[in-house]
Every structure is written in structure tokens, then in C-alpha cells.
Amino acid sequence: MTWGFFQRSDSRPASMGGLSFPNRSRSYDATRRAVRFWGYFRSMENSFFVSTEALTRLQPGISPDESGFLGAFDNNRDRIYAVAARVYAEGRRGSYDLTVTDF
């Protein structure tokens, strides 16, 4: 399945207008109450954080723990990557927080 120039939901690395997500790893950050993942523009690595509140909104009824949040991230990866690319395009920063309002 292809999302225009944005995202492929197959196993190939995602690329969104220069921003790519070849590293499929993610981790739960309890301090930030967010799931962290990484995007790359050329050789620059960028950290993204999607809030647990946003994940709960994307997938209501998830278990409010690390396993539930990581599962919600995995189940909504394409949409999260698309939002991350849009937020990234709005202006370069050291890291990017994706909240409910971004979705």
C-alpha cells in the first residue's frame, strides 16, 4: 500500500519528502510519558516523541502501560510517520513532540 509520496506500509524504509524512518525501533520513555522514535534527514538523526495521550486517542482502550503504548505505536505507525513528517516540515528543532492536537 502506498501513501502518495509519503509512506509505504510494507517493509521498506519510509521516506517522506526527504525525511525517512529506516530505523523501526521505538522505546517507551516513562519520564516523558511518550514513545520515542527516530527520523532521518540526509545524515541528521531527529528524535520524535508521540505522547501517551495521543496514542490513547489513536487507539482507545489500550492498556495504559509500556506494552499498550508500544502496541498502539506499532498499529498506527503509518499515521504517526505522516504526522511526524508534517510537524518536521513546519520547522527544524532538536526534537519533535507529537501531541493530540497534531492528530
PyRosetta script that sets phi, psi and omega in degrees:
from pyrosetta import init, pose_from_sequence

init()
pose = pose_from_sequence("MTWGFFQRSDSRPASMGGLSFPNRSRSYDATRRAVRFWGYFRSMENSFFVSTEALTRLQPGISPDESGFLGAFDNNRDRIYAVAARVYAEGRRGSYDLTVTDF")
pose.set_psi(1, 134.2)
pose.set_omega(1, -178.5)
pose.set_phi(2, -117.0)
pose.set_psi(2, 138.9)
pose.set_omega(2, 175.0)
pose.set_phi(3, -105.3)
pose.set_psi(3, 77.3)
pose.set_omega(3, -179.3)
pose.set_phi(4, 47.8)
pose.set_psi(4, -131.5)
pose.set_omega(4, 178.6)
pose.set_phi(5, -89.5)
pose.set_psi(5, -0.2)
pose.set_omega(5, -173.0)
pose.set_phi(6, -80.1)
pose.set_psi(6, -66.9)
pose.set_omega(6, -162.7)
pose.set_phi(7, -141.7)
pose.set_psi(7, 141.0)
pose.set_omega(7, 171.4)
pose.set_phi(8, -108.7)
pose.set_psi(8, 135.6)
pose.set_omega(8, 179.3)
pose.set_phi(9, -93.9)
pose.set_psi(9, 6.9)
pose.set_omega(9, 174.6)
pose.set_phi(10, -84.9)
pose.set_psi(10, -164.7)
pose.set_omega(10, -173.5)
pose.set_phi(11, -83.3)
pose.set_psi(11, -5.1)
pose.set_omega(11, 178.9)
pose.set_phi(12, -71.7)
pose.set_psi(12, 152.7)
pose.set_omega(12, 178.9)
pose.set_phi(13, -59.3)
pose.set_psi(13, 141.5)
pose.set_omega(13, 178.1)
pose.set_phi(14, -77.4)
pose.set_psi(14, 141.6)
pose.set_omega(14, 175.7)
pose.set_phi(15, -137.3)
pose.set_psi(15, 127.9)
pose.set_omega(15, -176.3)
pose.set_phi(16, -131.5)
pose.set_psi(16, 91.3)
pose.set_omega(16, 177.5)
pose.set_phi(17, 57.9)
pose.set_psi(17, 41.8)
pose.set_omega(17, -179.6)
pose.set_phi(18, 99.6)
pose.set_psi(18, -28.2)
pose.set_omega(18, 176.4)
pose.set_phi(19, -88.0)
pose.set_psi(19, 128.8)
pose.set_omega(19, -179.2)
pose.set_phi(20, -126.9)
pose.set_psi(20, 160.7)
pose.set_omega(20, -178.6)
pose.set_phi(21, -129.3)
pose.set_psi(21, 63.5)
pose.set_omega(21, -177.5)
pose.set_phi(22, -74.3)
pose.set_psi(22, -22.3)
pose.set_omega(22, -179.0)
pose.set_phi(23, -92.3)
pose.set_psi(23, 106.5)
pose.set_omega(23, -176.1)
pose.set_phi(24, -82.1)
pose.set_psi(24, 1.6)
pose.set_omega(24, 179.9)
pose.set_phi(25, -71.9)
pose.set_psi(25, 154.7)
pose.set_omega(25, 177.6)
pose.set_phi(26, -153.5)
pose.set_psi(26, 158.4)
pose.set_omega(26, 179.6)
pose.set_phi(27, -144.8)
pose.set_psi(27, 153.3)
pose.set_omega(27, 178.1)
pose.set_phi(28, -91.2)
pose.set_psi(28, 129.4)
pose.set_omega(28, 177.4)
pose.set_phi(29, -110.9)
pose.set_psi(29, 100.6)
pose.set_omega(29, -176.1)
pose.set_phi(30, -64.7)
pose.set_psi(30, -33.5)
pose.set_omega(30, 180.0)
pose.set_phi(31, -64.2)
pose.set_psi(31, -42.7)
pose.set_omega(31, -179.8)
pose.set_phi(32, -87.6)
pose.set_psi(32, -9.7)
pose.set_omega(32, -175.4)
pose.set_phi(33, 53.4)
pose.set_psi(33, 55.7)
pose.set_omega(33, -175.6)
pose.set_phi(34, -155.6)
pose.set_psi(34, 160.3)
pose.set_omega(34, 170.9)
pose.set_phi(35, -100.8)
pose.set_psi(35, 128.6)
pose.set_omega(35, -178.5)
pose.set_phi(36, -98.2)
pose.set_psi(36, 139.9)
pose.set_omega(36, 173.3)
pose.set_phi(37, -147.7)
pose.set_psi(37, 172.5)
pose.set_omega(37, -171.8)
pose.set_phi(38, -126.8)
pose.set_psi(38, 141.7)
pose.set_omega(38, 173.6)
pose.set_phi(39, -124.3)
pose.set_psi(39, 157.8)
pose.set_omega(39, -175.9)
pose.set_phi(40, -130.4)
pose.set_psi(40, 133.7)
pose.set_omega(40, 172.0)
pose.set_phi(41, -121.4)
pose.set_psi(41, 112.8)
pose.set_omega(41, -171.5)
pose.set_phi(42, 56.2)
pose.set_psi(42, -120.6)
pose.set_omega(42, -179.4)
pose.set_phi(43, -100.1)
pose.set_psi(43, 5.3)
pose.set_omega(43, -177.0)
pose.set_phi(44, -91.8)
pose.set_psi(44, 126.6)
pose.set_omega(44, 176.3)
pose.set_phi(45, -89.9)
pose.set_psi(45, 136.4)
pose.set_omega(45, 179.6)
pose.set_phi(46, -125.5)
pose.set_psi(46, 133.7)
pose.set_omega(46, 177.8)
pose.set_phi(47, -90.6)
pose.set_psi(47, 135.9)
pose.set_omega(47, 176.0)
pose.set_phi(48, -122.9)
pose.set_psi(48, 145.2)
pose.set_omega(48, 177.1)
pose.set_phi(49, -130.2)
pose.set_psi(49, 124.2)
pose.set_omega(49, 175.1)
pose.set_phi(50, -107.4)
pose.set_psi(50, 125.3)
pose.set_omega(50, -173.2)
pose.set_phi(51, -67.4)
pose.set_psi(51, 152.0)
pose.set_omega(51, 176.9)
pose.set_phi(52, -63.3)
pose.set_psi(52, -31.4)
pose.set_omega(52, 177.1)
pose.set_phi(53, -63.1)
pose.set_psi(53, -43.1)
pose.set_omega(53, 178.4)
pose.set_phi(54, -65.4)
pose.set_psi(54, -41.6)
pose.set_omega(54, 179.1)
pose.set_phi(55, -63.4)
pose.set_psi(55, -39.4)
pose.set_omega(55, 177.9)
pose.set_phi(56, -65.7)
pose.set_psi(56, -36.0)
pose.set_omega(56, 177.5)
pose.set_phi(57, -69.4)
pose.set_psi(57, -38.6)
pose.set_omega(57, 179.2)
pose.set_phi(58, -67.7)
pose.set_psi(58, -34.3)
pose.set_omega(58, -177.2)
pose.set_phi(59, -138.7)
pose.set_psi(59, 81.8)
pose.set_omega(59, -179.2)
pose.set_phi(60, -58.2)
pose.set_psi(60, 147.5)
pose.set_omega(60, 175.8)
pose.set_phi(61, 87.5)
pose.set_psi(61, 5.0)
pose.set_omega(61, 179.2)
pose.set_phi(62, -71.1)
pose.set_psi(62, 157.5)
pose.set_omega(62, 174.5)
pose.set_phi(63, -69.2)
pose.set_psi(63, 128.0)
pose.set_omega(63, -176.1)
pose.set_phi(64, -80.6)
pose.set_psi(64, 59.3)
pose.set_omega(64, 178.4)
pose.set_phi(65, -143.1)
pose.set_psi(65, 178.7)
pose.set_omega(65, -176.2)
pose.set_phi(66, -53.7)
pose.set_psi(66, -47.1)
pose.set_omega(66, -178.5)
pose.set_phi(67, -61.4)
pose.set_psi(67, -43.8)
pose.set_omega(67, 179.5)
pose.set_phi(68, -64.4)
pose.set_psi(68, -43.3)
pose.set_omega(68, -179.4)
pose.set_phi(69, -67.5)
pose.set_psi(69, -41.6)
pose.set_omega(69, 178.3)
pose.set_phi(70, -66.0)
pose.set_psi(70, -37.9)
pose.set_omega(70, 176.8)
pose.set_phi(71, -64.2)
pose.set_psi(71, -41.7)
pose.set_omega(71, 178.0)
pose.set_phi(72, -63.9)
pose.set_psi(72, -38.9)
pose.set_omega(72, 176.5)
pose.set_phi(73, -60.3)
pose.set_psi(73, -50.0)
pose.set_omega(73, -178.6)
pose.set_phi(74, -60.1)
pose.set_psi(74, -40.9)
pose.set_omega(74, -178.6)
pose.set_phi(75, -71.0)
pose.set_psi(75, -19.4)
pose.set_omega(75, -176.7)
pose.set_phi(76, -122.5)
pose.set_psi(76, 22.3)
pose.set_omega(76, -174.5)
pose.set_phi(77, -54.7)
pose.set_psi(77, -46.8)
pose.set_omega(77, -178.5)
pose.set_phi(78, -58.5)
pose.set_psi(78, -46.3)
pose.set_omega(78, -178.8)
pose.set_phi(79, -66.9)
pose.set_psi(79, -41.4)
pose.set_omega(79, 179.4)
pose.set_phi(80, -63.3)
pose.set_psi(80, -43.0)
pose.set_omega(80, 177.9)
pose.set_phi(81, -62.3)
pose.set_psi(81, -40.4)
pose.set_omega(81, 179.2)
pose.set_phi(82, -63.3)
pose.set_psi(82, -42.9)
pose.set_omega(82, 178.0)
pose.set_phi(83, -66.4)
pose.set_psi(83, -41.3)
pose.set_omega(83, 178.7)
pose.set_phi(84, -59.7)
pose.set_psi(84, -42.1)
pose.set_omega(84, 179.2)
pose.set_phi(85, -64.2)
pose.set_psi(85, -40.0)
pose.set_omega(85, 179.2)
pose.set_phi(86, -66.0)
pose.set_psi(86, -45.7)
pose.set_omega(86, 179.7)
pose.set_phi(87, -64.2)
pose.set_psi(87, -40.3)
pose.set_omega(87, 178.4)
pose.set_phi(88, -61.1)
pose.set_psi(88, -41.4)
pose.set_omega(88, -178.3)
pose.set_phi(89, -67.6)
pose.set_psi(89, -20.5)
pose.set_omega(89, -179.3)
pose.set_phi(90, -73.7)
pose.set_psi(90, -17.0)
pose.set_omega(90, 179.1)
pose.set_phi(91, 159.0)
pose.set_psi(91, 139.4)
pose.set_omega(91, -176.8)
pose.set_phi(92, -78.7)
pose.set_psi(92, 135.1)
pose.set_omega(92, 177.9)
pose.set_phi(93, -140.5)
pose.set_psi(93, 177.3)
pose.set_omega(93, 177.9)
pose.set_phi(94, -72.5)
pose.set_psi(94, -38.6)
pose.set_omega(94, 175.9)
pose.set_phi(95, -148.6)
pose.set_psi(95, 165.3)
pose.set_omega(95, -172.9)
pose.set_phi(96, -129.3)
pose.set_psi(96, 124.9)
pose.set_omega(96, 177.3)
pose.set_phi(97, -102.5)
pose.set_psi(97, 122.0)
pose.set_omega(97, 177.8)
pose.set_phi(98, -101.0)
pose.set_psi(98, 119.3)
pose.set_omega(98, -177.2)
pose.set_phi(99, -117.2)
pose.set_psi(99, 179.3)
pose.set_omega(99, -179.5)
pose.set_phi(100, -53.1)
pose.set_psi(100, -40.5)
pose.set_omega(100, -176.4)
pose.set_phi(101, -65.9)
pose.set_psi(101, -20.5)
pose.set_omega(101, 179.0)
pose.set_phi(102, -77.8)
pose.set_psi(102, -19.6)
pose.set_omega(102, -178.3)
pose.set_phi(103, -99.8)
pose.dump_pdb("model.pdb")
